[in-house]
Amino acid sequence: MRNLQRILSKTTSYTKTIIDFTTTIMKYFSRSTFLSSVFALGILLISSIGCASKQNEARSSEVKATEVKEVLDPNKTYEHATFALGCFWHSEEIFLEIKGVKDALPGYSGGAEENPSYEMVSTGNTGYAESVDVTYDPSVISYSKLLEVFFAEHDPTTPNYAAPDEGPQYRSVIFYRNDDQKKQAEAYIAKLTASHKFSGPIITQVSPFTKFYKAEDYHIRYFRNHPSGQSYIDHVTKPEVEKFRKDFPELVKAGL
């Protein structure tokens, strides 16, 4: 059941995206009913294969994740940053790969009920968002640079939507832990707005951090444990991670 809801939420949005894409492309085949029909059947077949792959993924993912955690230096002071930018499978990996980040964990923030489960959060009625809690060394990577990555690696103009996932649990949020983080987040949003970097208004919420609940074990390091061969990973998570590596090559840890 844990992953069944993830199947439904992920593949429903994914299928919707494919159908919208199909409708647009079929306009170019309007002169030929035969070609239009063949193209439509092909796209629907790809979508069905994706759904089947996600089901197999769910059956095989109930395993304890391999922890990859850097040793913390007791003589250093580390800070935390908590963000929500869509599915935490790829947001976890993106932040894990940044130099100066010592740990990044997927989980849930923004709600009130104690000990939320993935099933609960997936309903979209809990107030929680899929989030990533980042432990970082401020002497190596700044909070402002983490904000830059945050805004570059998702669309902050789409309410309750991070392609292909829909629902308030996928909304864009910066959970600030102190006044300095709040001021930096608000200033960065103002800077982006003034530069007209995005075609629409930024709808990212800047909310006070209250509590972070770590996700279930099978979500931890999901991309590292399942780097390929699964529909959602191949079509969404992996491209998102590769985009980050291309956007910020200077930030990526050696060996990745």
Secondary structure as GFF3:
##gff-version 3
##sequence-region A 1 256
A	DSSP	alpha_helix	2	26	.	.	.	ID=ss1
A	DSSP	three_ten_helix	27	29	.	.	.	ID=ss2
A	DSSP	alpha_helix	33	60	.	.	.	ID=ss3
A	DSSP	beta_strand	79	85	.	.	.	ID=ss4
A	DSSP	alpha_helix	88	96	.	.	.	ID=ss5
A	DSSP	beta_strand	101	109	.	.	.	ID=ss6
A	DSSP	alpha_helix	118	122	.	.	.	ID=ss7
A	DSSP	beta_strand	129	136	.	.	.	ID=ss8
A	DSSP	alpha_helix	143	152	.	.	.	ID=ss9
A	DSSP	beta_strand	161	162	.	.	.	ID=ss10
A	DSSP	beta_strand	165	166	.	.	.	ID=ss11
A	DSSP	three_ten_helix	168	170	.	.	.	ID=ss12
A	DSSP	beta_strand	172	176	.	.	.	ID=ss13
A	DSSP	alpha_helix	179	195	.	.	.	ID=ss14
A	DSSP	beta_strand	205	208	.	.	.	ID=ss15
A	DSSP	beta_strand	212	214	.	.	.	ID=ss16
A	DSSP	three_ten_helix	217	219	.	.	.	ID=ss17
A	DSSP	alpha_helix	222	225	.	.	.	ID=ss18
A	DSSP	alpha_helix	231	232	.	.	.	ID=ss19
A	DSSP	pi_helix	233	237	.	.	.	ID=ss20
A	DSSP	alpha_helix	238	247	.	.	.	ID=ss21
###
